Amino acid sequence: MLKKRIIPCLDIKDGTTVKGINFEELRNAGDPIELAKKYENEGADELVFLDITATIEERKTFADLVKKIARELSIPFTVGGGISTVEDVRKLLEAGADKISINSSAVKNPQLIDDLAKEFGSQCIVAAVDTKQINGSDWVHIKGGREMTNLKTVDWVKRVESLGAGEILLTSMDGDGTKNGFDLTITKLVSENINIPVIASGGAGKISDFEKVFTETKATGTLAASIFHFGEIGIQDLKNELKSKKIDIR
């Protein structure tokens, strides 16, 4: 049984950490390098850094910023945004990233997952899946949530697993930034249909939300942003509380 992980997410736009609601209404949350150092010191298990407009603006994730952040960290560090080739991944891993996250590029070219897994190993390939419920079904979205695809979420996660992804970062667009709790329904569905780790993202608002997603689904990690960025929940307080509930946390 994998120990559960607490993972702060740094959504980056123009070199600054931002946070929105339902993927919109972005506000400034601080300097990513300072936040990265702070979260490691507070006991975060990993960090995720997403250049959220790289795909929209058709540019590459800033490798120099990745390098600066990686210099400050000893915990695993995932990077995503605008990644579409084997060479993109090579540059980011060389800059210090431990894992890379791909979303839009994988939907457009599923073979990319297979190519990356064969080149670098499944352990560093994270398939990011942005999901939204429409007319009773869960659908994959790309381009920072702006574009709906014809892929049903569960079908897609099964496929990316078969192609060699080592982990799923599952973000509920309906829950994103709302602080109403993780989407337990889609998280449960996804985590029970695949055999690779699932990180639940979107909706964290209070400590009990983390307890529920860890006890009611098979998710092995939780991603959260605003509650950490704005000091609403301390990472160590969260971990202590989860341990007191007999949840096997790292």
C-alpha positions in Angstrom: 0.0 0.0 0.0 1.4 3.4 -1.0 1.6 6.0 1.6 -0.6 9.0 1.0 1.0 12.3 -0.3 0.3 15.9 0.3 1.3 17.9 -2.8 1.0 21.7 -3.2 0.5 23.0 -6.7 2.1 26.1 -8.1 0.1 27.3 -11.1 2.5 29.7 -12.9 1.5 32.6 -15.2 4.2 35.1 -16.4 6.6 33.8 -13.7 4.2 34.3 -10.8 2.1 31.8 -8.9 -1.7 32.4 -9.5 -4.9 30.7 -8.4 -8.4 30.9 -9.8 -11.9 29.3 -9.5 -13.1 26.8 -12.1 -9.9 27.6 -14.1 -10.8 31.3 -14.3 -10.6 34.6 -12.3 -6.9 34.2 -11.6 -5.3 36.1 -8.7 -1.7 36.5 -7.6 -0.5 34.0 -4.9 3.2 34.9 -4.7 6.7 34.1 -5.9 7.0 30.4 -7.0 10.6 30.0 -5.7 9.8 31.3 -2.2 6.6 29.2 -2.1 8.5 26.1 -3.2 11.1 26.6 -0.4 8.4 27.3 2.1 6.4 24.1 1.2 9.4 21.9 1.5 10.3 23.3 4.9 6.7 22.7 6.0 6.8 19.0 5.0 5.2 18.8 1.6 5.9 15.4 0.0 6.2 16.7 -3.6 5.5 19.8 -5.6 3.8 20.3 -8.9 4.6 23.3 -11.1 2.2 24.0 -14.0 2.8 26.7 -16.5 -0.9 27.1 -17.1 -0.9 29.3 -20.2 2.0 27.6 -22.0 -0.3 25.5 -24.2 -2.7 28.4 -25.0 0.2 30.8 -25.8 1.9 28.0 -27.8 5.2 28.3 -26.0 7.4 26.1 -24.0 7.6 25.9 -20.2 10.3 28.1 -18.8 13.3 25.8 -18.3 15.3 28.5 -16.5 12.5 28.9 -13.9 12.4 25.2 -13.4 16.2 25.2 -12.9 15.9 27.9 -10.2 13.1 26.1 -8.3 14.8 22.7 -8.5 18.0 24.2 -7.0 16.0 25.0 -3.9 14.3 21.6 -3.5 15.2 18.1 -2.4 11.6 16.7 -2.7 10.2 15.4 -6.0 9.1 18.1 -8.4 6.7 17.7 -11.3 6.6 20.2 -14.2 3.9 20.6 -16.8 2.7 23.1 -19.5 3.5 23.3 -23.2 5.3 19.9 -23.3 4.9 18.2 -26.7 8.1 16.4 -27.6 10.7 14.1 -26.3 13.2 16.9 -26.4 11.0 19.2 -24.3 11.0 16.5 -21.6 14.7 16.0 -21.8 15.3 19.7 -21.3 13.1 19.9 -18.2 14.5 16.8 -16.6 18.0 18.2 -17.2 16.9 21.5 -15.6 16.0 19.5 -12.5 12.4 18.3 -12.8 11.8 14.8 -11.4 8.6 14.2 -13.3 6.8 15.8 -16.2 3.0 16.3 -16.6 1.3 16.2 -20.0 -2.3 16.9 -20.9 -3.2 18.5 -24.2 -0.3 17.1 -26.2 -1.1 13.6 -25.0 -4.7 13.9 -26.1 -3.6 15.2 -29.5 -0.9 12.6 -29.9 -1.3 9.6 -27.5 1.8 8.0 -29.0 3.8 10.7 -27.2 3.1 8.9 -23.8 4.5 5.7 -25.2 7.5 7.5 -26.6 8.2 9.3 -23.4 7.8 6.2 -21.2 10.2 4.2 -23.4 12.8 7.1 -23.4 12.6 8.1 -19.8 10.7 5.5 -17.9 7.0 5.4 -16.8 8.0 6.6 -13.3 8.5 10.2 -14.5 5.5 10.5 -16.9 2.4 12.0 -15.2 -0.8 12.1 -17.3 -2.8 15.2 -16.3 -6.5 14.8 -16.8 -8.8 17.8 -16.5 -12.4 16.4 -16.2 -15.8 18.1 -16.2 -19.2 16.6 -15.9 -21.6 17.5 -18.7 -25.1 15.9 -19.1 -24.3 13.2 -16.6 -21.0 12.1 -18.1 -17.4 13.0 -17.3 -15.4 14.4 -20.2 -11.7 15.2 -20.7 -10.9 18.9 -21.4 -7.7 20.3 -22.8 -6.0 23.7 -23.3 -6.3 24.7 -19.7 -9.9 23.5 -19.5 -11.0 25.7 -22.4 -11.7 22.9 -24.9 -13.9 19.9 -24.4 -12.8 16.6 -26.1 -14.8 13.6 -27.2 -13.0 11.5 -24.7 -14.8 10.1 -21.7 -12.6 10.4 -18.6 -12.5 6.7 -17.5 -11.8 5.5 -21.0 -8.9 8.0 -21.4 -7.2 7.1 -18.1 -7.3 3.4 -19.0 -5.7 4.2 -22.3 -2.9 6.4 -20.9 -2.1 3.7 -18.4 -1.8 1.2 -21.2 0.5 3.6 -23.1 2.9 3.8 -20.2 1.9 6.7 -18.0 3.1 6.1 -14.4 0.6 8.3 -12.6 -2.6 10.3 -13.1 -3.1 13.8 -12.0 -6.9 14.1 -12.0 -8.4 17.6 -11.7 -12.1 18.1 -11.3 -12.9 21.3 -13.1 -16.2 21.5 -11.3 -14.4 21.5 -8.0 -11.4 23.6 -8.9 -10.9 26.5 -6.4 -14.4 26.1 -4.9 -13.2 24.7 -1.6 -16.3 22.5 -1.5 -14.3 19.2 -1.3 -12.6 16.9 -3.7 -14.9 15.3 -6.3 -15.2 11.9 -4.7 -17.4 10.3 -7.4 -15.0 10.8 -10.3 -11.9 10.2 -8.1 -13.3 6.9 -6.9 -14.3 5.9 -10.4 -10.9 6.6 -11.9 -8.8 5.2 -9.1 -10.8 1.9 -9.1 -10.4 1.5 -12.9 -6.6 1.7 -13.2 -3.6 0.3 -11.3 -1.3 3.3 -11.3 -1.4 6.0 -8.6 -4.0 8.8 -8.8 -3.5 12.3 -7.4 -6.9 14.0 -6.6 -7.1 17.7 -7.4 -9.7 20.4 -7.3 -11.9 21.5 -4.4 -9.8 21.1 -1.2 -11.1 23.5 1.4 -10.7 21.9 4.8 -8.8 19.0 6.5 -11.8 16.7 6.4 -11.8 16.9 2.6 -8.4 15.2 2.6 -9.6 12.6 5.0 -12.6 11.8 2.9 -10.7 11.4 -0.4 -8.1 9.2 1.2 -10.7 6.9 3.0 -13.4 6.9 0.4 -11.3 6.5 -2.8 -8.1 4.8 -3.8 -6.3 8.1 -4.5 -2.8 8.0 -3.2 -2.1 11.8 -3.4 -3.9 15.1 -3.1 -3.1 18.3 -4.9 -4.1 21.6 -3.5 -3.2 25.3 -4.1 -5.1 28.2 -2.6 -5.6 26.8 0.9 -1.8 26.5 1.2 -0.9 29.7 -0.7 -3.1 31.8 1.4 -2.3 30.1 4.7 -5.7 28.6 5.4 -4.3 25.2 6.3 -0.7 24.4 7.3 0.8 21.3 5.7 2.2 20.0 9.0 -1.2 20.6 10.8 -2.9 18.7 8.0 -0.5 15.8 8.2 -0.7 15.5 11.9 -4.5 15.5 11.8 -4.5 12.8 9.1 -2.1 10.7 11.1 -4.4 11.0 14.1 -7.1 9.5 11.9 -4.9 6.5 11.2 -4.3 7.5 7.6 -0.9 6.3 6.5 0.6 9.6 5.4 4.2 10.1 4.3 
